[in-house]
């Protein structure tokens, strides 16, 4: 059994990566993998410009060659030195080659210079420059918390109490619970304190509560998180949100609300949503909430399971009534929206609480008696969905001595650790290494030293990902290093070119480039390769070895004909309706006859014109700025077919809706209002889905992932269909047809439904074929139907 070790290294990498991403927010960039994402220098340049507020100068904006990447990274190192930062033991080759150890050292240097030192710039100018940044930061914290006797940046912070005390010291009343926190509830303490810091002091969680309470957390990670505090300021309204401010005395004891004499005014603090505000003494309840207890799997399980119900029992303590129990459930991984919880009163002074765990994530369950948290509340409950873990092995046979690599994607499965077991063909367990790649993604590696079937079993959060292990075949003899291929014309069978010494690992996209170099008569964008003359097209990502090709095998080339870019086609097909409909709205006499333009417009005609224009303006915006296309081109003939469809229906619908003799809907304003409401809801839903799909595909890649709902309620339709963007599109045009009550608009909506159903069914089949763990209950476009 192999585990991700050592933990402190992983925590440090996560912290530094989140710090970089936080600093790159203004550039709309993020770092997923420090070893890979900085290698071309582009994100590192953006990071340095964001930190220094200076321009680095000219650089390679599209570095493809190693020399261009080295030049960019060298430019970054020169800039860092020009800023007075001492950089040692790292060169541009280390960044390009992804030397993680040295990259982490470089990022720490940037944190020291641009954050920790900057936060104490005034102090260093006044004579404390002989102190190290660690000593300066520690001295500042000790000054803020003199009673805590803090001596380090590791174990002194594991309980979460000191973070809560620091938050309350900076903005009194924001975290008053620090005085009564139990150090044994470390995760609850840290979660509460860090959420308050993020909510009211705008301290980003570059370090998570789970990492802070980990006894193996390293001091650089904790220092990075705490270095945000010296320069932080409370957000407007932090002290104005408590409904019943209570003055405090000038003693060490403090209440949740404090009056600062120097300000000459009372200030109030809004407590965190997971902790209730203590009542005034006059209204204090006549019972002790600490005597109320909660127990059961819904708050005690090490890992709950998604799509199950979380259930636990609350036992009433001394005093209180039957109506003062309240339960709040939040999946913090998806946001701060409160989830429903059902409370059932029993006959033995207990309550049974049930809540839904429909999505994996870190749940926070708050149990309140008369508005006050009971003992142990809030409870942290990790919920996982092992079915959302994807494991991919090698696509072709390996040979003895090769490194066996399996990729694990648990980014949508919730909080949990990945473990793996490798069994050799002899039945012996073999050591393997698990390496984190980015958030929720890992690679499992071992060395193949025997021939036969290796069995790799991957577990997440202690549960096996699959009922059967992943089997990987290891050949006894060396795999043939390269082969020769013959390329023939698919239509005539005529010989075109011979490709020599093609490696089995070569992808089809590379084969296409070689064919084009040797046979430039057919442009590479028009080349489609097949194994059989009338067979299926080969994917660009397929490798020669995975297709079973051997020396002397034949590939058939089909000329796809003239091509045109997808974006060009989309712009053309959407621009036509955007221009045609307003032209018909103007009622030109050439089309409608004399006096048509002076005829009065019914209100619904004007609304329809606005809706039509909004829709196609949105589609143009999405084409230019939102969509990421998996293919670069399509046949030129598609331009004419698509334009005929969209332009033709624009004429047909626009002609009748804008006609001077148009009659309004039978049910009047009620029908119009209902149709308009449905149209606007579906339009926004369509845009929300397109934006969500964009985030699932990294820029410049053709990577596909299982689309899952986000915190946006409009994406929850992914729970029922594979293509909710089509569902919303059909809903919008059906609403438009109902609003205008025109036959042509109805025909347009139904024809669109038919075409989009065909596309949706195809995508649905592809999802199921590509992802073995694809949700089985989903339909393609219409929930529960198609």
DAWO-V359991 format. One record per helix or strand of 2 or more residues. SS is the DSSP state (helix for helix, strand for strand). FROM is the first residue (numbers start at 1). LEN is the number of residues. If there is no record, write none. Layout:
BEGIN
ss;from;len
SS;FROM;LEN
SS;FROM;LEN
END
This chain:
BEGIN
ss;from;len
helix;7;17
helix;25;3
helix;34;4
helix;42;11
helix;66;17
helix;92;5
helix;100;20
helix;121;8
helix;133;12
helix;155;3
helix;161;10
helix;176;5
helix;186;15
helix;209;4
helix;219;8
strand;259;2
strand;265;2
helix;281;3
helix;289;3
strand;293;3
helix;297;4
strand;304;2
strand;308;8
strand;325;7
strand;338;2
strand;341;5
strand;350;8
strand;361;9
strand;372;2
strand;379;6
helix;386;3
strand;390;3
strand;398;2
strand;403;7
strand;418;6
strand;429;2
strand;433;6
strand;441;7
strand;452;9
strand;463;2
strand;470;6
strand;482;8
strand;495;9
helix;508;11
helix;524;3
strand;527;4
strand;553;7
strand;563;3
helix;566;20
helix;589;4
helix;596;3
helix;603;23
strand;633;3
helix;637;21
helix;668;29
helix;713;7
helix;724;17
helix;743;28
END
